[in-house]
Amino acid sequence: DGTGIVHIAPAFGEDDANVGRKYELPFVQFVNEKGELTEETPFAGKFVKDADKDVLIDLDKRNQLFDAPKFEHDYPHCWRCDTPLIYYARESWFIKVTEVKDQLVANNKTVNWIPQSIGEGRFGNWLENVQDWGISRNRYWGTPLNIWECDCCGKQEAIGSRAELAEKTGNPDSANVELHRPYIDDVTYKCECGGTMKRVPEVIDCWFDSGAMPFAQHHYPFENKDLFEQQFPAKFISEAVDQTRGWFYSLMAESTLLFDKAPYENVIVLGHVQDENGQKMSKSKGNAVDPFDALKEYGADAIRWYFYINSAPWLPNRFHGKAVMEGQRKFLGTLWNTYAFYVLYADIDEFDPTKYSLDYDKLSVMDKWALSKMNTMVKAVDENLGNYRIPEAARALDEFVDDLSNWYVRRCRDRFWAKGMEQDKINAYMTLYTALVTVCKAAAPMIPFMTEEIYQNLVVNVDKTAPESIHLCDFPEVDEKMIDSTLEENMDNALKAIVLGRACRNESNIKNRQPIGKMFIKAEFDLNDYYKEIIEDELNVKEVVFTQEVKDFTSYTFKPQLKTVGPKYGKLLGKIKQALTEVDGNEAMDTLNAEGALKFNFDGEEVVLSKEDLLIDEASQEGYVANSDNGITVVLDTNLTPELIEEGFVREIISKIQTMRKEAGYEVMDKIEVAVSNNDKVTEIVKANKDKIASEVLANDIYFESLDKDSKYEKEWNINAEMVTLAVNKLA
């Protein structure tokens, strides 16, 4: 305000009190413990905030008011009732924690903080600047402060046990007194001076109780010494980030004072849960989520899974239904559907896994791949959980369930549909059964309810000697002999090629059911016929060819990335643009991949352009579609022969009939009859491929006229721009 005068109130603020002590200012306290002005003032009995206007009027009347501008500023309010608060100096009991500051800092350095930045930063800084701990509270409820004071000479004694209290009072009943107010306040004893020793009125800060938890829970040191020493220090604790000045600190302070060691070995610090917009949840804001409502709507497993996989534990989490449901669909739903697939066909075949075993040498490549991925997953989950990397463990589970469902089961469905119980079918059942039980055991700590239900049906239901709960099972052990990194790498490479091939199909607008003649792959790896056949089957391609030359099908064009090239070579930008239009696209791309840069020389000045300096467009020759990523280029030959087109029709017809079976409510193994009518072209294609179509859709016969049966299900379809009527009828 320009006066150069600073108002100091040592009785009503920490900084003011420190300044007052430094300059020996008088300690004036005209406010009582109710927050009312005292009798020494003209405003006795008024709450301090209600007296603001009266004080200003009084100052103005006495010509002592310079100015009273209104301005907005932060002010403390009660978090419960929103009443304005004041800082108030009063006598308190303190623990002189500053005496053990060095030990606190040293003990903290023995703790594995997750993240480390909290232990070294927020918590570490708090300990470096630690203040004496005011542990007394002037309240009724709480742990009574165990100090007795003489009402005559002022002598003070700290009582350390019930036995000591009984000894002091000479009354054995004192050993059994209720240790809370008002009962403990009635226990007195004589002082040496003849006065009466009475307990002081204060209770202890509840945070002191929380810090006493490790030993208080066992009534140590009075009993359970061995049990306490087995469990102390704790291997692991976890709480929210605000506990750096709460529970984390109270535990560390008391443990250091009593045992001179850290009370915990590992700490995971949790971020706060926010609403969908990143705002702190609050009942007053109306954005708080009732946990019981959320549990009812989404289920406990889905909520747990969301927090495990969403982000690192110490980061804030935006909680909203859409995110929870996405995890529910992607992971929980996929796991459950894979389990349901197994149960469906195991029930049909009356398959009992206790009657068979896994013979590794007899397994197919897909079985060995699934078991290798399973053991790799178990290893990753175990290592990550052992090092408190929660999202990483969750992602390993998520990826394996996705691989199991969307790759292994999808690739092996025909094996489960096969007739009889040949060895290949047994292998498929046992591989899927083993994978399901193992992933459930690995995921049980995270999603305890779904995994328990699956375990009860898959294991307890068929093996009466098994542990009665999945949570009584050992965590899965890794079988290193089953991990085949080469097999996993080859399958991953095949999948990468398939992803690029699908992108080519989408770009060419050719349906997945339409066969394609050839696909070319240029990559640093090569794959044997087994993986080629997988790629061919997945992409509906007749032949996959690995080649190091795709120049006949693709070319590349280059432009400078102005954001990076401009600042480096601004005056040469025109020449760079021209030079890039003149290069051979394929040769330039080979150079870029091999050397990491394209180099030019303009009048003696060298220009080096990395991939980050270039805008690269890939162009395909007519009749071909190409896609590239991470050093892999895939080219699809999109030229379709009449034979390929006919085969595409056959696949579409089979798909439509299978859809009709499902819509009509037929069971998987029901036999049917089929009718095709109202389109000569489609009729001729079906006649030419009758046996294949009948076998695929479980049809005893196919007719080429309308079915004259009341129970038929008939529907008109557009198949590759050909309108045709199809009918199905379940046979008795």
C-alpha positions in Angstrom: 0.0 0.0 0.0 3.0 2.2 -0.1 3.3 2.9 3.7 6.3 0.7 4.3 4.5 -0.7 7.4 4.0 -4.4 7.8 1.3 -5.7 10.2 2.6 -8.4 12.5 0.4 -10.6 14.7 2.6 -13.1 16.5 -0.4 -14.9 18.1 -2.1 -15.5 14.8 0.3 -16.8 12.2 3.4 -19.0 11.9 5.5 -16.5 9.9 4.4 -13.7 12.3 5.3 -15.8 15.3 8.8 -16.4 13.9 9.3 -12.7 13.2 8.0 -11.9 16.7 10.5 -14.3 18.4 13.3 -12.9 16.3 12.6 -9.3 17.2 11.2 -10.0 20.7 7.8 -8.5 19.9 5.1 -8.7 22.5 2.7 -11.6 22.4 -0.8 -10.1 22.3 -3.8 -12.4 22.1 -7.2 -10.6 22.2 -9.0 -13.7 20.9 -10.2 -16.6 23.1 -10.3 -20.3 22.3 -13.8 -19.9 20.9 -12.6 -17.4 18.3 -14.3 -14.5 20.1 -12.7 -11.2 21.0 -11.9 -10.9 24.7 -13.0 -8.5 27.4 -9.9 -6.2 26.8 -11.5 -5.1 23.5 -14.7 -3.1 22.8 -16.0 -6.1 20.9 -16.0 -8.7 23.6 -17.9 -11.9 22.7 -18.0 -11.3 19.0 -16.6 -13.9 16.5 -13.5 -12.4 14.9 -14.9 -12.4 11.4 -18.2 -10.8 12.5 -16.2 -8.0 14.1 -14.3 -7.0 11.0 -16.6 -4.0 10.2 -16.8 -2.9 13.8 -13.0 -2.8 14.0 -12.7 -0.7 10.8 -15.4 1.7 12.1 -13.5 2.1 15.4 -10.2 2.7 13.6 -11.8 5.3 11.3 -13.4 7.2 14.3 -9.9 7.5 15.9 -8.3 8.6 12.6 -6.1 5.5 12.6 -7.4 4.0 9.4 -5.2 4.6 6.3 -7.3 2.6 3.8 -9.6 -0.4 3.7 -9.7 -1.6 0.1 -11.6 -4.8 -0.8 -9.6 -7.4 -2.6 -9.8 -11.1 -3.3 -7.4 -13.4 -1.7 -7.0 -17.0 -0.4 -8.4 -17.7 3.0 -8.6 -20.9 5.1 -12.1 -22.4 5.6 -13.2 -25.5 7.5 -13.3 -28.4 5.0 -16.5 -29.7 6.5 -18.7 -26.7 7.3 -16.9 -24.0 5.2 -16.6 -21.7 8.3 -13.7 -19.2 8.1 -10.8 -20.2 10.2 -8.0 -18.3 12.1 -4.5 -19.4 13.0 -4.2 -19.4 16.7 -1.1 -19.8 18.9 -1.6 -22.0 22.0 0.6 -24.1 24.2 1.2 -27.6 22.8 3.3 -30.7 23.4 6.0 -31.4 20.8 8.2 -34.2 19.8 11.6 -32.8 19.1 12.0 -34.4 15.7 14.6 -32.0 14.6 17.1 -33.8 16.9 16.9 -36.9 14.6 16.7 -35.1 11.2 19.9 -36.7 10.0 18.7 -40.2 10.9 15.3 -39.5 9.2 17.1 -38.5 6.0 19.4 -41.5 6.1 16.6 -44.0 6.8 14.6 -42.6 3.9 17.4 -43.3 1.6 17.1 -47.0 2.3 13.5 -47.1 1.0 12.6 -48.0 -2.6 10.1 -45.2 -3.5 7.9 -45.7 -6.6 8.3 -43.2 -8.1 11.7 -42.3 -6.9 11.1 -38.7 -7.4 8.6 -38.6 -4.5 11.1 -40.2 -2.1 13.9 -37.9 -3.2 11.8 -34.8 -3.9 8.5 -34.2 -2.1 9.2 -36.5 0.9 12.9 -36.0 0.9 12.6 -32.3 1.0 10.0 -32.5 3.8 12.5 -34.4 5.9 15.3 -32.0 5.1 13.2 -29.2 6.4 11.5 -31.1 9.2 10.0 -29.2 12.1 9.3 -30.4 15.6 6.0 -32.4 15.7 3.2 -30.8 17.7 1.4 -33.9 18.8 -1.2 -32.6 21.3 -4.7 -31.7 20.5 -7.3 -29.9 22.7 -10.2 -32.3 21.9 -12.2 -34.8 23.8 -12.0 -37.8 21.5 -8.6 -39.4 20.8 -5.7 -41.2 22.5 -5.2 -39.4 25.8 -1.7 -37.9 26.2 0.0 -40.1 28.8 1.5 -37.3 30.9 0.5 -36.7 34.5 1.2 -33.3 36.1 1.2 -32.2 39.8 -1.3 -29.6 40.6 1.0 -28.2 43.3 4.7 -28.3 42.2 4.2 -28.8 38.4 6.2 -32.0 38.2 5.5 -34.0 35.1 5.7 -37.8 34.4 5.1 -39.9 31.3 3.4 -43.2 32.2 4.5 -46.0 29.9 2.1 -48.9 30.7 -0.9 -50.0 32.7 1.4 -51.8 35.1 3.3 -48.6 35.8 0.0 -46.7 36.3 -1.2 -49.3 38.8 2.2 -49.1 40.6 2.0 -45.3 40.8 -1.6 -45.3 42.1 -1.1 -48.3 44.4 -4.5 -49.5 43.1 -4.4 -52.8 41.1 -7.7 -51.8 39.3 -5.7 -49.1 37.5 -4.1 -51.8 35.4 -7.5 -52.5 33.8 -8.9 -49.0 33.5 -10.4 -47.9 30.2 -7.6 -45.8 28.6 -9.9 -43.2 27.0 -11.6 -40.2 28.4 -13.4 -39.7 30.8 -12.3 -42.9 32.6 -8.5 -42.3 32.4 -8.9 -38.7 33.7 -10.2 -40.1 37.0 -6.9 -41.9 37.7 -4.7 -39.8 40.0 -1.9 -40.4 42.4 0.1 -38.5 45.0 3.1 -36.4 44.1 6.3 -36.4 46.3 5.4 -32.9 47.3 2.0 -33.9 48.6 0.1 -32.6 45.6 -2.0 -34.6 43.2 -0.8 -35.9 39.9 -3.5 -35.5 37.3 -3.4 -36.4 33.6 -3.0 -33.3 31.4 -6.2 -32.5 29.4 -4.8 -33.0 25.8 -5.2 -36.0 23.5 -2.6 -37.1 21.0 -2.6 -36.2 17.3 -4.4 -39.1 15.4 -1.4 -39.2 13.0 0.7 -40.4 15.9 -1.7 -43.3 16.2 -1.3 -44.1 12.5 2.5 -44.1 12.8 2.3 -46.5 15.8 0.4 -49.0 13.7 3.3 -51.4 13.1 3.9 -52.1 16.8 0.6 -51.1 18.3 -1.4 -53.7 16.3 0.6 -56.4 18.0 0.6 -54.8 21.5 4.4 -54.7 21.2 6.6 -54.4 23.3 4.3 -56.0 25.9 3.7 -59.1 23.9 4.1 -60.7 20.4 7.8 -59.8 20.2 8.6 -62.5 17.6 5.6 -61.7 15.5 6.4 -58.0 15.4 10.0 -58.7 14.4 8.9 -61.0 11.6 6.7 -58.3 10.1 8.8 -55.2 10.7 9.8 -53.4 8.7 6.9 -53.8 6.2 7.9 -55.2 2.8 5.5 -52.9 1.0 2.9 -50.1 1.7 0.8 -47.9 -0.6 -1.1 -44.7 -0.1 -2.0 -41.5 -1.9 0.5 -38.8 -2.6 -0.9 -36.5 0.1 0.4 -39.0 2.7 3.9 -37.8 2.3 3.1 -35.4 5.2 0.7 -37.9 6.8 1.1 -41.6 7.2 4.4 -42.0 5.3 5.9 -39.3 7.7 4.3 -40.5 10.9 5.5 -44.1 10.3 9.0 -42.9 9.4 9.3 -40.5 12.4 8.2 -43.0 15.0 10.2 -45.8 13.6 13.3 -43.6 13.5 12.7 -42.4 17.1 12.1 -45.9 18.4 14.1 -48.3 16.2 16.4 -46.0 14.1 15.3 -47.7 10.9 12.8 -47.2 8.1 9.4 -48.8 8.8 8.9 -49.9 5.2 11.1 -51.2 2.4 9.0 -50.4 -0.7 6.4 -47.6 -1.2 4.0 -47.2 -4.1 2.6 -43.7 -4.1 -0.8 -43.3 -5.6 -2.2 -40.4 -7.6 -5.6 -39.0 -6.8 -8.7 -40.1 -8.6 -10.2 -37.3 -10.7 -13.4 -36.9 -12.7 -13.6 -37.2 -16.5 -12.5 -33.6 -16.9 -9.5 -33.9 -14.6 -11.1 -32.1 -11.7 -10.8 -33.2 -8.1 -13.9 -35.2 -7.1 -16.0 -33.4 -4.5 -19.5 -33.9 -3.2 -20.0 -30.1 -3.1 -19.1 -30.0 -6.9 -21.5 -32.8 -7.6 -18.8 -34.8 -9.5 -18.0 -37.4 -6.9 -18.7 -41.0 -7.8 -20.3 -43.3 -5.2 -18.1 -46.4 -5.1 -21.0 -48.7 -4.4 -22.9 -47.3 -7.4 -19.8 -47.9 -9.5 -19.4 -51.4 -8.2 -23.0 -52.2 -9.0 -22.8 -50.8 -12.5 -19.4 -52.0 -13.7 -18.3 -54.7 -11.2 -15.3 -54.8 -8.9 -13.0 -56.5 -11.4 -13.6 -54.0 -14.2 -12.9 -51.1 -11.8 -9.7 -52.8 -10.4 -8.5 -53.5 -13.9 -9.0 -49.9 -15.0 -6.7 -48.6 -12.3 -4.1 -51.3 -12.9 -3.7 -50.7 -16.6 -4.7 -47.1 -17.2 -1.5 -45.4 -16.1 1.4 -45.4 -13.7 0.0 -45.6 -10.1 1.4 -42.3 -9.0 -0.3 -40.3 -11.8 -3.8 -38.8 -11.4 -6.5 -41.1 -12.8 -9.5 -39.7 -14.6 -12.3 -42.1 -13.6 -15.3 -42.3 -15.9 -17.6 -45.1 -17.1 -16.5 -45.2 -20.7 -12.9 -45.9 -19.8 -13.9 -48.6 -17.3 -16.2 -50.2 -19.9 -13.5 -50.2 -22.5 -11.2 -52.2 -20.3 -14.1 -54.5 -19.4 -14.8 -55.1 -23.1 -11.2 -55.4 -24.2 -9.6 -57.6 -21.5 -12.3 -59.0 -19.3 -14.7 -59.6 -22.2 -12.0 -61.2 -24.3 -10.9 -63.5 -21.5 -14.5 -64.5 -20.7 -15.3 -65.2 -24.4 -12.2 -67.3 -24.8 -13.2 -69.3 -21.7 -16.8 -69.6 -23.0 -15.4 -70.9 -26.4 -13.5 -73.7 -24.6 -16.5 -74.6 -22.4 -18.9 -74.7 -25.4 -16.9 -77.3 -27.3 -15.5 -79.2 -24.3 -19.1 -79.8 -23.2 -20.1 -81.0 -26.7 -17.1 -83.4 -26.7 -17.4 -84.2 -23.0 -13.7 -83.4 -22.8 -12.0 -84.1 -19.4 -8.6 -82.4 -19.1 -7.6 -84.7 -16.2 -7.5 -87.7 -18.5 -4.9 -86.2 -20.8 -1.5 -84.5 -20.6 0.5 -82.2 -22.7 3.1 -84.0 -24.8 5.3 -81.2 -26.1 6.9 -83.2 -28.9 3.4 -84.0 -30.4 2.2 -80.4 -30.3 1.7 -78.3 -33.4 3.6 -75.1 -34.1 0.6 -73.0 -33.0 0.3 -74.9 -29.7 4.0 -74.4 -29.0 3.7 -70.8 -29.8 0.7 -70.3 -27.4 2.6 -72.1 -24.6 5.8 -70.1 -25.3 3.8 -66.8 -25.2 2.1 -68.1 -22.0 5.4 -68.7 -20.2 6.8 -65.4 -21.5 3.7 -63.7 -20.1 4.1 -65.4 -16.7 7.7 -64.4 -16.6 6.9 -60.8 -17.4 4.0 -60.6 -14.9 6.1 -62.1 -12.1 9.1 -59.9 -12.8 7.0 -56.7 -13.1 4.9 -57.4 -10.0 8.1 -58.3 -8.1 9.5 -54.8 -9.0 6.1 -53.0 -8.4 5.6 -52.2 -12.1 1.8 -52.6 -12.0 0.8 -51.3 -15.5 3.5 -53.3 -17.1 2.3 -56.5 -15.5 -1.3 -55.7 -16.5 -0.2 -55.0 -20.1 1.5 -58.4 -20.3 -1.7 -60.1 -19.3 -3.7 -58.0 -21.7 -1.5 -58.8 -24.6 -1.5 -62.5 -23.9 -5.3 -62.7 -23.7 -5.5 -60.8 -27.0 -3.0 -63.2 -28.6 -4.8 -66.2 -27.2 -8.3 -65.2 -28.3 -7.6 -63.3 -31.5 -4.8 -65.4 -32.8 -4.6 -68.9 -31.3 -8.3 -69.6 -31.0 -9.1 -68.0 -34.3 -6.4 -69.9 -36.1 -7.3 -73.2 -34.4 -11.1 -73.2 -34.5 -11.3 -75.9 -37.1 -9.4 -78.2 -34.8 -12.1 -77.9 -32.1 -14.8 -78.5 -34.8 -13.1 -81.8 -36.0 -15.0 -85.1 -35.5 -13.9 -87.6 -33.0 -11.0 -87.1 -30.5 -7.8 -87.4 -32.5 -4.5 -86.3 -31.0 -4.5 -83.0 -32.8 -7.8 -82.1 -31.2 -6.6 -83.2 -27.8 -3.6 -81.0 -28.2 -5.7 -78.0 -29.0 -8.0 -78.6 -26.0 -5.1 -79.2 -23.6 -3.2 -76.1 -24.9 -6.2 -73.8 -24.5 -7.1 -75.3 -21.1 -3.5 -74.9 -19.8 -3.4 -71.3 -21.1 -6.7 -70.4 -19.6 -5.9 -71.8 -16.1 -2.5 -70.3 -16.1 -3.5 -66.8 -17.2 -6.3 -66.9 -14.6 -3.8 -67.7 -11.8 -1.5 -64.9 -13.0 -4.3 -62.4 -13.2 -6.0 -63.5 -10.0 -4.4 -60.8 -7.8 -5.9 -58.2 -10.2 -9.3 -59.6 -11.1 -10.0 -62.0 -8.3 -13.7 -62.6 -9.0 -13.8 -63.5 -12.7 -10.6 -65.7 -12.3 -12.2 -67.5 -9.3 -15.4 -68.3 -11.3 -13.4 -69.6 -14.3 -11.1 -71.6 -11.9 -14.1 -73.2 -10.1 -15.6 -74.4 -13.4 -12.4 -75.4 -15.2 -10.4 -76.9 -12.3 -12.4 -77.6 -9.1 -15.3 -79.0 -11.1 -13.1 -81.7 -12.7 -10.3 -82.1 -10.2 -11.4 -82.7 -6.6 -7.8 -82.7 -5.4 -7.2 -79.2 -6.6 -7.0 -76.2 -4.1 -10.6 -75.1 -3.4 -9.9 -71.5 -4.5 -7.6 -70.0 -7.1 -6.4 -67.7 -4.3 -5.0 -70.7 -2.5 -3.0 -71.8 -5.6 0.7 -71.0 -6.1 1.6 -68.3 -8.6 2.4 -70.0 -11.9 6.0 -71.1 -12.4 7.8 -70.3 -15.7 8.9 -73.3 -17.8 11.9 -71.9 -19.6 12.1 -75.0 -21.8 8.7 -74.0 -23.4 9.9 -70.5 -24.2 11.0 -70.4 -27.9 12.0 -66.8 -28.7 12.7 -67.7 -32.4 9.2 -69.1 -32.7 7.7 -66.0 -31.1 9.7 -63.7 -33.3 8.7 -65.5 -36.5 5.0 -65.4 -35.5 5.3 -61.7 -34.7 6.9 -61.0 -38.1 4.1 -63.0 -39.8 1.6 -60.8 -37.8 3.3 -57.6 -38.9 3.1 -58.7 -42.5 -0.6 -59.6 -42.0 -1.3 -56.1 -40.5 0.3 -54.4 -43.6 -1.6 -56.8 -45.9 -4.9 -55.9 -44.3 -4.1 -52.2 -44.8 -3.5 -53.0 -48.5 -6.8 -54.8 -48.8 -8.6 -51.9 -47.1 -6.9 -49.4 -49.5 -7.8 -51.4 -52.5 -11.5 -51.9 -51.4 -11.3 -55.6 -52.0 -13.4 -57.6 -49.5 -11.6 -60.1 -47.2 -13.6 -63.0 -48.7 -12.3 -62.2 -52.2 -9.1 -64.3 -52.9 -6.1 -62.5 -54.2 -3.4 -64.1 -56.4 -0.1 -62.9 -55.0 1.4 -60.9 -52.2 5.1 -59.8 -52.1 7.0 -59.1 -48.9 10.3 -57.2 -48.7 11.9 -57.5 -45.2 15.1 -58.2 -43.4 13.6 -61.5 -42.3 12.4 -64.6 -44.2 9.7 -67.0 -43.2 9.3 -70.7 -44.0 6.3 -72.3 -45.7 4.4 -72.7 -42.4 4.3 -69.0 -41.7 3.7 -68.2 -45.4 0.6 -70.5 -45.3 -0.7 -68.6 -42.2 -0.3 -65.3 -44.0 -1.9 -66.7 -47.1 -4.9 -68.0 -45.1 -5.3 -64.9 -43.0 -5.2 -62.5 -46.0 -7.0 -64.9 -48.4 -4.0 -64.8 -50.8 -3.0 -67.7 -53.0 0.8 -67.2 -52.8 3.2 -65.2 -50.6 6.5 -64.4 -52.1 9.5 -62.9 -50.2 11.6 -60.7 -52.3 14.2 -58.0 -51.9 13.0 -56.2 -55.1 9.7 -54.4 -55.2 10.6 -51.7 -57.6 8.3 -53.1 -60.2 5.3 -52.5 -58.0 6.1 -49.3 -55.9 8.0 -46.0 -56.0 8.6 -43.2 -53.6 8.5 -39.4 -53.8 10.2 -37.0 -51.4 9.6 -33.4 -50.3 11.5 -31.4 -47.7 10.1 -31.2 -44.2 10.0 -27.4 -43.9 10.0 -27.3 -40.1 13.4 -29.0 -39.9 15.0 -28.3 -43.3 14.1 -24.5 -43.4 16.1 -23.5 -40.3 19.1 -25.6 -41.4 19.3 -24.9 -45.2 16.9 -22.0 -45.8 18.7 -20.4 -48.7 19.1 -23.8 -50.4 15.4 -24.8 -50.0 14.6 -24.3 -53.7 17.5 -26.5 -54.9 16.7 -29.2 -52.3 13.1 -29.3 -53.6 14.3 -29.6 -57.2 16.9 -32.3 -56.4 14.3 -34.4 -54.5 12.0 -34.4 -57.5 14.8 -35.8 -59.7 16.0 -38.7 -57.6 15.0 -42.3 -58.3 12.5 -43.0 -55.6 13.3 -46.6 -55.0 17.1 -46.1 -55.0 16.7 -43.1 -52.7 14.6 -45.1 -50.3 17.2 -47.9 -50.3 19.9 -45.4 -49.5 17.8 -43.8 -46.8 17.2 -47.2 -45.1 20.8 -48.3 -45.4 22.7 -45.0 -44.5 20.0 -43.2 -42.6 20.2 -40.0 -44.8 20.2 -38.6 -48.3 23.2 -36.4 -49.2 23.4 -33.6 -51.8 26.1 -31.1 -52.7 25.2 -27.7 -53.9 28.1 -25.5 -55.0 30.4 -27.1 -52.4 27.9 -27.1 -49.6 26.8 -30.5 -48.3 23.2 -31.1 -47.4 22.3 -34.1 -45.3 18.6 -35.1 -45.0 17.5 -37.7 -42.5 14.0 -39.3 -42.4 12.9 -36.6 -40.0 13.8 -34.0 -42.7 11.6 -35.6 -45.4 8.0 -36.1 -46.3 7.8 -39.5 -47.9 4.9 -40.7 -50.1 4.7 -44.3 -51.3 3.0 -44.8 -54.6 1.9 -48.1 -56.2 1.9 -49.1 -59.8 -1.5 -49.7 -61.4 -2.9 -53.1 -60.3 -0.8 -53.2 -57.1 -1.2 -51.7 -53.6 1.7 -51.3 -51.2 2.2 -50.5 -47.6 5.4 -50.1 -45.5 6.3 -49.9 -41.8 9.4 -50.5 -39.7 11.5 -51.8 -42.7 8.7 -54.1 -44.0 7.1 -53.5 -47.4 4.0 -55.5 -48.5 2.6 -55.4 -52.0 -0.7 -56.9 -53.0 -1.4 -57.9 -56.6 -5.0 -56.7 -57.0 -5.5 -58.1 -60.5 -8.4 -60.6 -60.2 -8.8 -63.5 -62.6 -12.3 -65.1 -63.3 -11.3 -68.1 -61.2 -10.5 -65.8 -58.2 -13.7 -63.9 -58.7 -15.7 -67.2 -58.6 -14.0 -68.3 -55.5 -14.9 -64.9 -53.9 -18.5 -65.6 -54.7 -18.3 -69.0 -53.0 -16.9 -67.6 -49.8 -19.6 -64.9 -49.7 -22.3 -67.5 -50.2 -21.0 -69.6 -47.4 -20.8 -66.6 -45.1 -24.4 -65.6 -45.9 -25.7 -69.1 -45.2 -23.8 -69.3 -41.9 -25.3 -65.9 -40.9 -28.8 -67.3 -41.7 -28.1 -70.4 -39.5 -27.3 -68.1 -36.6 -30.3 -65.8 -37.2 -32.6 -68.8 -37.4 -31.4 -70.0 -34.0 -29.9 -73.3 -35.2 -27.4 -75.1 -33.0 -23.7 -75.4 -34.1 -24.0 -79.1 -35.1 -27.5 -78.9 -36.7 -27.8 -80.4 -40.2 -29.7 -78.2 -42.7 -30.9 -78.1 -46.3 -30.3 -75.0 -48.6 -32.1 -73.5 -51.5 -30.7 -71.0 -54.0 -33.1 -69.1 -56.4 -33.7 -66.0 -58.5 -30.2 -65.5 -59.9 -28.8 -67.6 -62.7 -25.2 -66.5 -62.2 -25.1 -67.3 -58.5 -27.0 -70.6 -59.2 -24.3 -71.7 -61.7 -21.5 -70.8 -59.2 -23.2 -72.8 -56.4 -23.7 -75.8 -58.8 -20.0 -75.8 -59.7 -19.0 -75.7 -56.0 -21.9 -77.6 -54.4 -19.9 -80.1 -52.4 -17.6 -77.5 -50.9 -20.5 -75.2 -49.8 -22.5 -78.1 -48.4 -19.6 -79.3 -46.4 -18.9 -75.9 -44.9 -22.5 -75.1 -43.9 -23.4 -78.7 -42.8 -26.0 -79.0 -45.6 -27.3 -82.5 -46.6 -28.5 -81.1 -49.9 -28.7 -77.8 -51.9 -31.7 -77.1 -54.1 -32.0 -74.7 -57.0 -35.6 -73.7 -56.5 -37.7 -72.3 -53.6 -38.1 -74.5 -50.5 -41.7 -75.4 -50.0 -41.6 -75.8 -46.3 -43.2 -73.8 -43.5 -40.2 -74.1 -41.2 -37.7 -72.6 -43.7 -35.9 -69.3 -43.1 -35.6 -67.3 -46.4 -33.8 -64.1 -47.1 -32.7 -62.0 -50.1 -29.1 -61.0 -50.4 -26.9 -58.7 -52.4 -23.8 -60.7 -53.2 -21.2 -58.8 -55.1 -23.9 -56.8 -56.8 -26.0 -59.9 -57.6 -29.4 -60.1 -56.0 -30.2 -63.7 -54.9 -32.6 -65.5 -52.6 -31.3 -68.0 -50.1 -33.3 -70.3 -47.9 -32.3 -72.7 -45.0 -34.2 -75.4 -43.2 -33.1 -77.4 -40.2 -33.4 -81.2 -40.7 -34.9 -83.3 -38.0 
